[in-house]
Structures are given as structure tokens and as C-alpha cells.
Amino acid sequence: MGRVVVLGSLNLDLVTQVERHPEPGETVLGEGLARLAGGKGANQAMAAAAAGADVAMVGAVGDDDAGRAYLQRLRDAGVDTSAIAVLDDEPTGTALIVVGDGAENSIVVVPGANGRVADAALATVEEMTPDDVLLVQLEIPLDTVSAACERAAARDVRVVLNIAPYADLPAAVIQVADPLVANEHEAQLLGHTGARPRSRLVTLGAHGAVWDDLGLPAVEVPDDEVLDTTGAGDAFCGALAAALARREGRESALHGALAAGADAVRHLGAQPDPRLG
């Protein structure tokens, strides 16, 4: 079984609950303020580790309380943090998250150290083998993402590209993704570019997911058990990469990913017990 190497973001999530999301120019009152571990990269790394994978995280944090707490959290979960840079001139990335009564969320991300993940981070990719899986998202510089995907593919490493938050990538990068993971909106945007990945996996929320010609229904979660949808997509991607590193087939890997995504909506925050200081 190979490793899952996750290249991506690490954020301190500041989360508050509201009765409804504000309209433009409107102020509403939030209830509570939680400091939680987040960032799509680290969320996916934690999910892959929870699914039993050998995981290495590549990224950057600030030399601050949030960064130090995050490194320890990942280590406690068994994630290799040796390729996470600690920067003394940038803060750890921060996400401001507002969760409404319907469990839908609005998010503003301040990249901080995530914006400085550059060429030095690619050394870990250069050490990967064909047994490994590279899992990437788009909350770090796109040039770094593109270089990592191309270098991994050149080493016959499977690349799982979660094209979120959506951004245009070179066709050569899209073409090495197996699969490219997108929600319906992201898939529509990608379709306008004409670029084609090796395989495409579209998540459909309550309607499940479709991986090329394979479709599976969602794992049902009763409405009264849905607390927060923040980390569902990341849990899905992490569990998917873990299954692929074990060389599971598409149906088995997709089933496990859907189950992980369903479990994620049952807790607040993007990770289980995500308190960060």
C-alpha cells in the first residue's frame, strides 16, 4: 500500500452560528465563536488518515500559536508533517465561516502562509513512487499545484485533483487527474473549458456521485442529524485517496468516500473534534 501525499492548505477556522445569512450591507448577530482546525488540504489529510492511509502533508503555517497547535494536531493523528514549512513572516491561514440554521455555510479565506507554498514544497513530490497517491486542491498557489501534478504524473503517481475552490488550470494539468473531483457547479465551469481529465468524478450532494460511467447513491443522513456541511467534500476526497492508495476498485472507493462525506455532516467544523486552542 502506498502513501497519500496531500499538498494543500492549513487554516484556522473561526466559526459562528447565525439564524440566517446576512444580505449585502446587513449586520446579523452571531452566536459563539469557535477556533477550529480547517483548510481543505489538512481536512483531507486528516480524513485520509482516519480512513487508514499512511499520510504526509505538504504545506505551510505561520510561526504562531495556531500553526504550532495545528502541527501537533496532525502529528497526533499520525500525519507526517516534516514537509510543512513554518514561516516567521506570515500568519497561519484563516477562514471566517458563518453557519446558518439550515447548516449551509458562507466562507471567506485569508491565505496567510498558504499563499507561500512554492517550489520548496515539491521536493516531497519528487520522492513519490507509483504506489503513492497525490491529493491536491486549489487553496494554495496554482503554479505550485500545476507543477506538483505534472511532476507526479511524470513519475507515474496517481493524481487526485479536487478542483475547489474552482479556478482555471492548464489543460495539461487537468489531463493527468484520475479522478478530477468536482461538485456540480465546478463540473459545469470545467465543461466550458473543453479540458478532459483521465477520469471525472462529480459529487451530487444528496443525490450521490458519478465517476464517469459509475453512479452511486448518497448515504442518507436524517435532517435532524445534519449539523454542518463544511467538511463533507474534504472528507469525501480524503477517504477516496486512502482507498485508491490501497488499490481498491472504483466502486469500493466511491462507496467509502460517500460514507465519509455523510459522516462529516454530523459534526460541527471541517474535522471531527476540530478545536484548535
Backbone as CSV, one residue per row, in Angstrom:
resi,resn,N_x,N_y,N_z,CA_x,CA_y,CA_z,C_x,C_y,C_z
1,MET,0.851,-1.203,0.000,0.000,0.000,0.000,0.879,1.243,0.000
2,GLY,0.583,2.194,-0.871,1.352,3.422,-0.953,0.867,4.480,0.029
3,ARG,1.556,5.605,-0.011,1.182,6.742,0.827,0.193,7.649,0.102
4,VAL,-0.531,8.435,0.886,-1.282,9.570,0.358,-0.495,10.823,0.717
5,VAL,-0.048,11.541,-0.277,0.629,12.816,-0.058,-0.368,13.915,-0.393
6,VAL,-0.681,14.735,0.599,-1.665,15.805,0.421,-0.931,17.136,0.339
7,LEU,-1.057,17.806,-0.774,-0.490,19.134,-0.969,-1.630,20.131,-0.887
8,GLY,-1.587,21.014,0.113,-2.706,21.941,0.237,-2.614,22.856,1.431
9,SER,-3.751,23.395,1.807,-3.849,24.472,2.782,-4.098,23.956,4.192
10,LEU,-3.670,24.778,5.153,-3.978,24.562,6.564,-4.505,25.883,7.101
11,ASN,-5.700,25.877,7.681,-6.326,27.110,8.156,-6.820,26.988,9.587
12,LEU,-6.785,28.095,10.274,-7.557,28.269,11.490,-8.938,28.736,11.073
13,ASP,-9.971,27.954,11.382,-11.347,28.325,11.061,-11.978,29.036,12.256
14,LEU,-12.441,30.239,12.036,-13.197,30.981,13.048,-14.675,30.871,12.662
15,VAL,-15.447,30.187,13.494,-16.810,29.800,13.115,-17.831,30.396,14.073
16,THR,-18.890,30.964,13.508,-20.013,31.437,14.316,-21.318,30.957,13.701
17,GLN,-22.345,30.844,14.532,-23.669,30.398,14.084,-24.602,31.607,13.973
18,VAL,-25.438,31.631,12.935,-26.426,32.690,12.754,-27.779,32.071,12.437
19,GLU,-28.846,32.807,12.728,-30.175,32.321,12.365,-30.359,32.327,10.858
20,ARG,-29.785,33.320,10.199,-29.838,33.393,8.734,-28.633,34.195,8.269
21,HIS,-28.239,33.946,7.033,-27.097,34.666,6.480,-27.484,36.113,6.162
22,PRO,-26.581,37.062,6.395,-26.914,38.462,6.124,-26.998,38.763,4.642
23,GLU,-27.855,39.706,4.304,-27.889,40.255,2.960,-26.728,41.244,2.813
24,PRO,-26.338,41.584,1.587,-25.271,42.570,1.412,-25.579,43.866,2.156
25,GLY,-24.628,44.342,2.939,-24.794,45.569,3.708,-25.505,45.397,5.034
26,GLU,-25.930,44.169,5.347,-26.683,43.911,6.571,-25.790,43.287,7.640
27,THR,-26.072,43.606,8.899,-25.375,43.008,10.038,-26.328,42.099,10.796
28,VAL,-25.886,40.890,11.099,-26.648,39.987,11.953,-25.752,39.568,13.114
29,LEU,-26.365,39.085,14.183,-25.614,38.668,15.347,-25.247,37.192,15.257
30,GLY,-23.999,36.888,15.582,-23.541,35.510,15.625,-23.584,34.972,17.041
31,GLU,-23.759,33.657,17.156,-23.791,33.005,18.466,-22.524,32.180,18.648
32,GLY,-21.657,32.643,19.567,-20.417,31.930,19.845,-19.365,32.163,18.781
33,LEU,-18.123,31.860,19.124,-17.019,31.937,18.176,-16.057,30.799,18.494
34,ALA,-15.990,29.827,17.608,-15.136,28.656,17.819,-13.871,28.772,16.979
35,ARG,-12.748,28.310,17.539,-11.475,28.241,16.822,-11.249,26.778,16.446
36,LEU,-11.362,26.496,15.166,-11.344,25.114,14.713,-10.262,24.890,13.661
37,ALA,-9.820,23.655,13.553,-8.858,23.275,12.524,-9.575,23.138,11.183
38,GLY,-9.003,23.732,10.132,-9.606,23.662,8.808,-8.553,23.800,7.723
39,GLY,-9.007,24.232,6.558,-8.155,24.262,5.375,-8.370,22.985,4.589
40,LYS,-8.674,23.105,3.302,-9.048,21.925,2.524,-7.948,20.869,2.519
41,GLY,-6.695,21.297,2.445,-5.612,20.325,2.429,-5.535,19.512,3.696
42,ALA,-5.489,20.205,4.841,-5.381,19.497,6.115,-6.641,18.710,6.428
43,ASN,-7.810,19.239,6.052,-9.045,18.465,6.237,-8.944,17.124,5.516
44,GLN,-8.442,17.161,4.287,-8.350,15.939,3.501,-7.270,15.011,4.038
45,ALA,-6.182,15.585,4.547,-5.137,14.753,5.144,-5.662,14.021,6.372
46,MET,-6.402,14.731,7.216,-6.969,14.104,8.411,-7.967,13.019,8.026
47,ALA,-8.770,13.265,6.989,-9.747,12.277,6.551,-9.059,11.038,5.979
48,ALA,-7.981,11.241,5.234,-7.248,10.101,4.688,-6.615,9.280,5.806
49,ALA,-6.080,9.963,6.834,-5.503,9.248,7.974,-6.578,8.480,8.725
50,ALA,-7.753,9.105,8.908,-8.854,8.429,9.598,-9.318,7.195,8.827
51,ALA,-9.136,7.212,7.504,-9.518,6.069,6.667,-8.417,5.014,6.604
52,GLY,-7.348,5.200,7.361,-6.325,4.176,7.484,-5.112,4.332,6.598
53,ALA,-4.991,5.462,5.896,-3.858,5.655,4.992,-2.625,6.146,5.748
54,ASP,-1.461,5.870,5.164,-0.195,6.469,5.574,-0.124,7.814,4.871
55,VAL,-0.165,8.921,5.639,-0.374,10.249,5.056,0.788,11.183,5.362
56,ALA,1.211,11.934,4.348,2.161,13.030,4.518,1.486,14.310,4.041
57,MET,1.629,15.379,4.820,1.038,16.670,4.475,2.133,17.619,4.020
58,VAL,1.885,18.317,2.920,2.813,19.305,2.389,2.087,20.646,2.348
59,GLY,2.663,21.667,2.988,2.032,22.972,3.026,2.844,23.924,3.866
60,ALA,2.180,24.929,4.448,2.883,25.926,5.258,1.948,26.499,6.313
61,VAL,2.514,26.802,7.478,1.809,27.506,8.551,2.687,28.653,9.024
62,GLY,2.101,29.547,9.808,2.878,30.614,10.417,3.552,30.143,11.696
63,ASP,4.564,30.881,12.102,5.227,30.606,13.382,4.422,31.285,14.475
64,ASP,3.232,30.739,14.745,2.308,31.330,15.701,1.593,30.214,16.450
65,ASP,0.753,30.602,17.403,0.076,29.599,18.237,-0.775,28.658,17.396
66,ALA,-1.497,29.213,16.409,-2.363,28.377,15.582,-1.542,27.380,14.770
67,GLY,-0.412,27.831,14.206,0.429,26.941,13.419,1.023,25.825,14.259
68,ARG,1.525,26.173,15.442,2.118,25.151,16.308,1.066,24.145,16.773
69,ALA,-0.120,24.641,17.111,-1.189,23.737,17.544,-1.611,22.809,16.405
70,TYR,-1.609,23.338,15.179,-2.024,22.522,14.041,-1.013,21.418,13.757
71,LEU,0.260,21.739,13.809,1.278,20.720,13.583,1.141,19.585,14.593
72,GLN,0.912,19.940,15.856,0.769,18.913,16.875,-0.479,18.080,16.640
73,ARG,-1.550,18.727,16.202,-2.796,18.005,15.925,-2.575,16.963,14.828
74,LEU,-1.903,17.354,13.766,-1.650,16.426,12.670,-0.756,15.270,13.124
75,ARG,0.281,15.586,13.886,1.175,14.535,14.379,0.416,13.552,15.258
76,ASP,-0.469,14.076,16.101,-1.250,13.196,16.973,-2.128,12.244,16.175
77,ALA,-2.516,12.678,14.961,-3.345,11.838,14.094,-2.505,10.901,13.227
78,GLY,-1.187,10.960,13.387,-0.318,10.078,12.617,0.098,10.615,11.267
79,VAL,-0.152,11.900,11.007,0.217,12.509,9.730,1.658,12.994,9.790
80,ASP,2.442,12.680,8.775,3.819,13.144,8.653,3.806,14.635,8.322
81,THR,4.379,15.463,9.189,4.372,16.919,8.998,5.735,17.466,8.596
82,SER,6.675,16.604,8.262,8.041,17.059,8.005,8.141,17.982,6.796
83,ALA,7.162,17.945,5.901,7.194,18.802,4.708,6.304,20.033,4.854
84,ILE,5.871,20.343,6.070,5.104,21.571,6.314,6.078,22.657,6.751
85,ALA,6.192,23.714,5.964,7.085,24.824,6.294,6.470,25.684,7.388
86,VAL,7.316,26.212,8.288,6.880,27.135,9.337,7.497,28.497,9.014
87,LEU,6.659,29.476,8.694,7.115,30.785,8.227,7.015,31.811,9.339
88,ASP,8.085,32.591,9.512,8.067,33.588,10.588,7.572,34.950,10.115
89,ASP,7.254,35.083,8.829,6.799,36.374,8.311,5.395,36.312,7.720
90,GLU,4.684,35.215,7.973,3.286,35.086,7.539,2.495,34.394,8.637
91,PRO,1.237,34.804,8.853,0.404,34.090,9.819,-0.139,32.806,9.232
92,THR,-0.567,31.910,10.078,-1.298,30.733,9.613,-2.580,31.185,8.912
93,GLY,-2.923,30.518,7.824,-4.131,30.878,7.077,-5.363,30.857,7.969
94,THR,-6.318,31.709,7.645,-7.530,31.840,8.462,-8.768,31.833,7.566
95,ALA,-9.789,31.105,7.996,-11.076,31.105,7.294,-12.150,31.626,8.238
96,LEU,-12.950,32.542,7.768,-14.071,33.100,8.527,-15.339,32.420,8.014
97,ILE,-15.985,31.648,8.892,-17.098,30.788,8.477,-18.368,31.159,9.250
98,VAL,-19.431,31.390,8.518,-20.733,31.690,9.101,-21.673,30.545,8.744
99,VAL,-22.225,29.882,9.769,-23.093,28.724,9.571,-24.520,29.107,9.937
100,GLY,-25.447,28.925,8.987,-26.843,29.254,9.222,-27.608,28.092,9.826
101,ASP,-28.864,28.343,10.200,-29.693,27.310,10.828,-29.901,26.099,9.924
102,GLY,-29.862,26.294,8.623,-30.036,25.183,7.695,-28.762,24.417,7.434
103,ALA,-27.710,24.680,8.204,-26.405,24.015,8.114,-25.622,24.414,6.870
104,GLU,-26.131,25.377,6.085,-25.357,25.883,4.954,-24.394,26.953,5.453
105,ASN,-23.231,27.056,4.772,-22.207,27.955,5.281,-21.724,28.930,4.224
106,SER,-21.219,30.074,4.701,-20.528,31.050,3.859,-19.120,31.194,4.411
107,ILE,-18.118,31.239,3.519,-16.729,31.184,3.960,-15.906,32.250,3.236
108,VAL,-15.076,32.969,4.009,-14.076,33.876,3.460,-12.718,33.380,3.948
109,VAL,-11.780,33.139,3.012,-10.470,32.602,3.362,-9.401,33.674,3.196
110,VAL,-8.570,33.844,4.238,-7.391,34.710,4.192,-6.179,33.779,4.108
111,PRO,-5.478,33.697,2.978,-4.493,32.630,2.767,-3.325,32.619,3.744
112,GLY,-2.764,33.766,4.110,-1.604,33.769,5.004,-0.487,32.906,4.453
113,ALA,0.037,31.990,5.281,1.163,31.141,4.885,0.827,30.258,3.693
114,ASN,-0.444,29.951,3.494,-0.819,29.109,2.352,-0.405,29.732,1.023
115,GLY,-0.374,31.055,0.977,-0.001,31.741,-0.250,1.470,31.652,-0.581
116,ARG,2.244,31.079,0.331,3.691,30.979,0.133,4.145,29.530,-0.106
117,VAL,3.220,28.630,-0.348,3.590,27.250,-0.661,4.089,27.240,-2.108
118,ALA,5.397,27.045,-2.272,6.001,27.205,-3.592,6.925,26.039,-3.920
119,ASP,7.970,26.313,-4.688,8.811,25.248,-5.242,9.402,24.330,-4.182
120,ALA,9.747,24.870,-3.011,10.360,24.029,-1.985,9.445,22.886,-1.575
121,ALA,8.145,23.086,-1.725,7.182,22.050,-1.337,7.194,20.871,-2.292
122,LEU,7.786,21.040,-3.467,7.725,19.999,-4.490,8.744,18.890,-4.264
123,ALA,9.668,19.080,-3.315,10.670,18.048,-3.061,10.017,16.735,-2.655
124,THR,8.955,16.809,-1.859,8.257,15.592,-1.443,7.633,14.884,-2.632
125,VAL,7.096,15.645,-3.576,6.515,15.055,-4.778,7.585,14.306,-5.570
126,GLU,8.780,14.866,-5.600,9.867,14.237,-6.356,10.289,12.900,-5.751
127,GLU,9.897,12.645,-4.509,10.259,11.398,-3.838,9.158,10.351,-3.914
128,MET,8.019,10.685,-4.530,6.896,9.765,-4.579,7.150,8.626,-5.557
129,THR,6.470,7.515,-5.331,6.591,6.341,-6.193,5.227,6.034,-6.821
130,PRO,5.200,5.160,-7.823,3.919,4.811,-8.449,2.910,4.163,-7.500
131,ASP,3.342,3.722,-6.333,2.398,3.174,-5.356,1.620,4.264,-4.633
132,ASP,2.105,5.507,-4.697,1.533,6.600,-3.922,0.398,7.297,-4.669
133,VAL,-0.349,8.117,-3.920,-1.413,8.947,-4.486,-1.159,10.394,-4.062
134,LEU,-1.167,11.305,-5.018,-1.071,12.735,-4.718,-2.472,13.322,-4.730
135,LEU,-2.833,13.991,-3.638,-4.143,14.624,-3.499,-3.941,16.130,-3.363
136,VAL,-4.542,16.905,-4.269,-4.363,18.357,-4.269,-5.710,19.054,-4.392
137,GLN,-5.742,20.314,-3.931,-6.894,21.204,-4.071,-6.337,22.561,-4.493
138,LEU,-7.170,23.610,-4.453,-6.751,24.886,-5.044,-6.771,26.046,-4.052
139,GLU,-6.378,25.803,-2.808,-6.269,26.896,-1.840,-4.818,27.327,-1.620
140,ILE,-3.910,26.866,-2.457,-2.524,27.308,-2.461,-2.220,27.811,-3.866
141,PRO,-1.056,28.433,-4.110,-0.777,28.980,-5.443,-0.956,27.955,-6.559
142,LEU,-1.639,28.373,-7.615,-1.969,27.447,-8.695,-0.731,26.970,-9.453
143,ASP,0.298,27.806,-9.505,1.537,27.369,-10.156,2.136,26.173,-9.422
144,THR,2.051,26.190,-8.096,2.575,25.077,-7.297,1.745,23.820,-7.529
145,VAL,0.436,23.988,-7.542,-0.455,22.851,-7.823,-0.131,22.248,-9.187
146,SER,-0.012,23.101,-10.192,0.238,22.625,-11.542,1.563,21.873,-11.635
147,ALA,2.607,22.447,-11.039,3.915,21.798,-11.090,3.886,20.456,-10.375
148,ALA,3.209,20.393,-9.239,3.134,19.139,-8.484,2.418,18.060,-9.279
149,CYS,1.293,18.416,-9.906,0.538,17.432,-10.684,1.361,16.904,-11.850
150,GLU,2.033,17.795,-12.550,2.807,17.371,-13.713,4.002,16.514,-13.312
151,ARG,4.675,16.884,-12.218,5.831,16.104,-11.769,5.399,14.736,-11.242
152,ALA,4.266,14.706,-10.541,3.769,13.420,-10.041,3.411,12.498,-11.206
153,ALA,2.700,13.046,-12.189,2.310,12.232,-13.337,3.531,11.702,-14.081
154,ALA,4.591,12.507,-14.147,5.813,12.063,-14.820,6.464,10.895,-14.098
155,ARG,6.141,10.745,-12.813,6.678,9.637,-12.024,5.669,8.489,-11.917
156,ASP,4.619,8.535,-12.732,3.561,7.518,-12.733,2.823,7.445,-11.404
157,VAL,2.718,8.588,-10.729,1.958,8.701,-9.489,0.522,9.097,-9.830
158,ARG,-0.438,8.439,-9.206,-1.841,8.783,-9.446,-2.140,10.149,-8.826
159,VAL,-2.770,11.020,-9.577,-3.108,12.371,-9.135,-4.617,12.477,-8.951
160,VAL,-5.035,12.802,-7.731,-6.446,13.103,-7.443,-6.540,14.607,-7.272
161,LEU,-7.225,15.263,-8.175,-7.320,16.720,-8.199,-8.732,17.148,-7.825
162,ASN,-8.862,17.763,-6.662,-10.141,18.337,-6.229,-10.144,19.793,-6.678
163,ILE,-10.895,20.093,-7.719,-10.822,21.414,-8.342,-11.708,22.401,-7.572
164,ALA,-11.286,22.650,-6.314,-12.040,23.513,-5.407,-11.077,24.282,-4.509
165,PRO,-11.360,25.565,-4.264,-12.371,26.369,-4.958,-12.004,26.501,-6.434
166,TYR,-12.997,26.563,-7.286,-12.745,26.436,-8.719,-11.801,27.524,-9.229
167,ALA,-10.888,27.125,-10.092,-10.024,28.038,-10.833,-9.635,27.344,-12.123
168,ASP,-9.349,28.132,-13.140,-8.895,27.567,-14.406,-7.462,27.070,-14.263
169,LEU,-7.209,25.870,-14.725,-5.884,25.276,-14.712,-5.494,24.921,-16.146
170,PRO,-4.187,24.829,-16.416,-3.766,24.421,-17.765,-4.349,23.066,-18.151
171,ALA,-4.664,22.902,-19.416,-5.242,21.641,-19.882,-4.330,20.465,-19.565
172,ALA,-3.010,20.679,-19.609,-2.063,19.597,-19.326,-2.179,19.108,-17.894
173,VAL,-2.573,19.986,-16.990,-2.763,19.598,-15.587,-4.072,18.838,-15.424
174,ILE,-5.133,19.350,-16.013,-6.434,18.666,-15.965,-6.306,17.245,-16.512
175,GLN,-5.535,17.091,-17.549,-5.463,15.811,-18.250,-4.812,14.695,-17.439
176,VAL,-4.045,15.031,-16.395,-3.398,13.975,-15.609,-4.243,13.555,-14.408
177,ALA,-5.354,14.227,-14.150,-6.173,13.939,-12.970,-6.940,12.637,-13.146
178,ASP,-6.859,11.757,-12.120,-7.521,10.455,-12.199,-7.940,9.982,-10.801
179,PRO,-9.073,10.500,-10.291,-10.013,11.362,-10.983,-9.793,12.843,-10.672
180,LEU,-10.450,13.677,-11.465,-10.713,15.064,-11.094,-12.029,15.063,-10.342
181,VAL,-12.044,15.607,-9.127,-13.247,15.614,-8.286,-13.840,17.016,-8.286
182,ALA,-15.116,17.109,-8.624,-15.790,18.404,-8.707,-17.228,18.261,-8.244
183,ASN,-17.773,19.341,-7.666,-19.212,19.348,-7.432,-19.904,19.778,-8.728
184,GLU,-21.223,19.845,-8.698,-21.954,20.127,-9.936,-21.578,21.479,-10.536
185,HIS,-21.454,22.492,-9.685,-21.111,23.828,-10.177,-19.714,23.836,-10.784
186,GLU,-18.765,23.230,-10.084,-17.389,23.177,-10.588,-17.298,22.381,-11.889
187,ALA,-18.053,21.293,-11.960,-18.059,20.478,-13.180,-18.596,21.263,-14.369
188,GLN,-19.603,22.103,-14.116,-20.161,22.922,-15.200,-19.129,23.926,-15.696
189,LEU,-18.423,24.565,-14.758,-17.387,25.524,-15.147,-16.276,24.827,-15.928
190,LEU,-15.875,23.645,-15.472,-14.830,22.904,-16.162,-15.267,22.520,-17.569
191,GLY,-16.543,22.169,-17.713,-17.046,21.759,-19.015,-16.901,22.827,-20.072
192,HIS,-16.950,24.100,-19.667,-16.826,25.198,-20.627,-15.404,25.325,-21.164
193,THR,-14.419,24.732,-20.471,-13.020,24.868,-20.903,-12.638,23.858,-21.977
194,GLY,-13.368,22.764,-22.055,-13.041,21.732,-23.022,-11.931,20.788,-22.588
195,ALA,-11.310,21.053,-21.437,-10.236,20.185,-20.947,-10.827,18.899,-20.395
196,ARG,-10.148,17.781,-20.612,-10.674,16.485,-20.187,-9.668,15.755,-19.292
197,PRO,-10.075,15.416,-18.079,-9.202,14.628,-17.210,-9.207,13.157,-17.617
198,ARG,-8.305,12.386,-17.038,-8.309,10.940,-17.287,-9.630,10.331,-16.845
199,SER,-10.134,10.787,-15.701,-11.475,10.400,-15.271,-12.070,11.557,-14.488
200,ARG,-13.388,11.616,-14.443,-14.089,12.732,-13.794,-15.087,12.192,-12.794
201,LEU,-15.022,12.708,-11.577,-15.929,12.295,-10.511,-16.700,13.527,-10.047
202,VAL,-18.005,13.497,-10.226,-18.855,14.637,-9.862,-19.687,14.272,-8.637
203,THR,-19.558,15.071,-7.576,-20.363,14.856,-6.378,-21.678,15.613,-6.535
204,LEU,-22.764,14.953,-6.105,-24.113,15.480,-6.338,-24.876,15.722,-5.044
205,GLY,-24.150,15.913,-3.932,-24.814,16.172,-2.661,-25.692,15.006,-2.244
206,ALA,-26.942,15.302,-1.985,-27.882,14.276,-1.523,-28.197,13.232,-2.587
207,HIS,-27.736,13.465,-3.814,-28.000,12.518,-4.899,-26.809,11.610,-5.186
208,GLY,-25.779,11.651,-4.357,-24.675,10.715,-4.514,-23.542,11.275,-5.340
209,ALA,-22.974,10.461,-6.205,-21.831,10.866,-7.021,-21.771,9.996,-8.276
210,VAL,-21.143,10.547,-9.313,-20.967,9.831,-10.573,-19.502,9.902,-10.972
211,TRP,-18.890,8.743,-11.154,-17.490,8.653,-11.579,-17.501,8.057,-12.980
212,ASP,-17.374,8.916,-13.980,-17.518,8.505,-15.372,-18.829,7.734,-15.550
213,ASP,-18.767,6.427,-15.814,-19.992,5.667,-16.049,-20.536,4.985,-14.797
214,LEU,-19.919,5.245,-13.639,-20.345,4.612,-12.388,-21.041,5.624,-11.495
215,GLY,-22.298,5.359,-11.176,-23.040,6.228,-10.269,-23.476,5.477,-9.027
216,LEU,-23.338,6.120,-7.864,-23.797,5.522,-6.610,-24.642,6.535,-5.856
217,PRO,-25.660,6.065,-5.134,-26.495,6.989,-4.355,-25.770,7.471,-3.116
218,ALA,-26.245,8.566,-2.576,-25.684,9.097,-1.336,-26.057,8.201,-0.158
219,VAL,-25.250,8.268,0.894,-25.609,7.641,2.166,-26.553,8.602,2.886
220,GLU,-27.766,8.159,3.149,-28.771,9.057,3.705,-28.444,9.451,5.140
221,VAL,-28.634,10.740,5.421,-28.464,11.273,6.776,-29.759,11.988,7.148
222,PRO,-30.433,11.578,8.228,-31.672,12.256,8.624,-31.437,13.755,8.827
223,ASP,-32.425,14.549,8.469,-32.290,16.007,8.558,-31.887,16.460,9.948
224,ASP,-32.416,15.808,10.980,-32.119,16.264,12.339,-30.704,15.902,12.792
225,GLU,-29.979,15.139,11.962,-28.594,14.796,12.289,-27.584,15.632,11.508
226,VAL,-28.073,16.456,10.585,-27.174,17.306,9.800,-26.872,18.567,10.600
227,LEU,-25.599,18.704,11.014,-25.194,19.844,11.816,-24.400,20.869,11.021
228,ASP,-23.574,20.428,10.076,-22.678,21.351,9.384,-22.123,20.649,8.152
229,THR,-22.268,21.277,6.990,-21.783,20.665,5.745,-20.363,21.076,5.389
230,THR,-19.694,21.826,6.259,-18.404,22.438,5.931,-17.387,21.453,5.369
231,GLY,-17.189,20.319,6.022,-16.100,19.435,5.639,-16.495,18.208,4.854
232,ALA,-17.731,18.148,4.380,-18.191,16.915,3.730,-17.380,16.583,2.478
233,GLY,-17.152,17.584,1.638,-16.398,17.336,0.415,-14.962,16.925,0.686
234,ASP,-14.365,17.515,1.719,-12.982,17.168,2.059,-12.893,15.758,2.635
235,ALA,-13.855,15.389,3.472,-13.881,14.019,3.996,-14.018,13.018,2.854
236,PHE,-14.858,13.351,1.888,-15.044,12.511,0.704,-13.709,12.310,-0.020
237,CYS,-12.996,13.400,-0.285,-11.743,13.318,-1.049,-10.663,12.559,-0.285
238,GLY,-10.560,12.809,1.023,-9.544,12.114,1.805,-9.772,10.615,1.839
239,ALA,-11.027,10.209,2.062,-11.344,8.783,2.093,-11.145,8.149,0.717
240,LEU,-11.468,8.892,-0.333,-11.273,8.389,-1.694,-9.792,8.118,-1.955
241,ALA,-8.935,9.081,-1.617,-7.499,8.916,-1.847,-6.940,7.746,-1.046
242,ALA,-7.425,7.586,0.186,-6.972,6.463,1.017,-7.321,5.133,0.357
243,ALA,-8.533,5.034,-0.163,-8.953,3.798,-0.824,-8.127,3.527,-2.077
244,LEU,-7.817,4.565,-2.826,-7.030,4.391,-4.037,-5.589,3.985,-3.709
245,ALA,-5.062,4.502,-2.597,-3.720,4.096,-2.178,-3.694,2.619,-1.788
246,ARG,-4.852,2.082,-1.364,-4.960,0.652,-1.056,-5.271,-0.170,-2.309
247,ARG,-5.351,0.507,-3.444,-5.654,-0.131,-4.721,-7.052,-0.738,-4.758
248,GLU,-7.998,-0.107,-4.063,-9.384,-0.535,-4.164,-9.935,-0.154,-5.537
249,GLY,-10.926,-0.887,-5.983,-11.598,-0.572,-7.226,-12.465,0.665,-7.102
250,ARG,-12.961,1.151,-8.242,-13.732,2.398,-8.245,-14.973,2.319,-7.371
251,GLU,-15.734,1.237,-7.469,-16.989,1.156,-6.721,-16.732,1.146,-5.223
252,SER,-15.766,0.368,-4.781,-15.441,0.312,-3.356,-14.940,1.667,-2.860
253,ALA,-14.054,2.299,-3.634,-13.503,3.589,-3.232,-14.586,4.656,-3.176
254,LEU,-15.492,4.637,-4.147,-16.555,5.636,-4.182,-17.531,5.423,-3.034
255,HIS,-17.843,4.172,-2.740,-18.745,3.889,-1.618,-18.147,4.403,-0.312
256,GLY,-16.867,4.138,-0.075,-16.230,4.606,1.149,-16.175,6.116,1.233
257,ALA,-15.954,6.779,0.093,-15.917,8.236,0.079,-17.278,8.833,0.408
258,LEU,-18.332,8.254,-0.147,-19.683,8.743,0.148,-20.028,8.551,1.622
259,ALA,-19.617,7.434,2.203,-19.880,7.192,3.623,-19.143,8.210,4.480
260,ALA,-17.886,8.537,4.122,-17.117,9.512,4.885,-17.738,10.900,4.785
261,GLY,-18.213,11.248,3.606,-18.866,12.537,3.440,-20.137,12.646,4.269
262,ALA,-20.890,11.560,4.346,-22.115,11.552,5.150,-21.798,11.692,6.631
263,ASP,-20.761,11.007,7.089,-20.378,11.121,8.496,-19.968,12.548,8.851
264,ALA,-19.355,13.246,7.906,-18.808,14.576,8.192,-19.881,15.608,8.501
265,VAL,-21.094,15.447,7.978,-22.122,16.463,8.228,-22.737,16.319,9.617
266,ARG,-22.352,15.274,10.333,-22.934,15.037,11.660,-22.188,15.763,12.777
267,HIS,-21.105,16.465,12.446,-20.382,17.213,13.485,-20.110,18.628,12.999
268,LEU,-19.944,19.538,13.949,-19.602,20.919,13.621,-18.135,21.003,13.239
269,GLY,-17.836,21.867,12.285,-16.461,22.033,11.859,-16.091,21.074,10.746
270,ALA,-14.922,21.349,10.137,-14.495,20.571,8.982,-13.847,19.254,9.355
271,GLN,-13.508,19.047,10.635,-12.889,17.814,11.100,-13.568,17.373,12.395
272,PRO,-13.570,16.097,12.706,-14.118,15.656,13.993,-13.327,16.267,15.154
273,ASP,-14.032,16.705,16.193,-13.405,17.325,17.364,-12.324,18.295,16.927
274,PRO,-12.678,19.346,16.160,-11.679,20.149,15.466,-11.135,21.324,16.277
275,ARG,-11.389,21.399,17.563,-10.950,22.570,18.339,-9.439,22.764,18.234
276,LEU,-9.043,23.990,18.012,-7.631,24.323,17.836,-7.282,25.448,18.805
277,GLY,-7.002,25.087,20.042,-6.634,26.072,21.030,-7.821,26.879,21.543
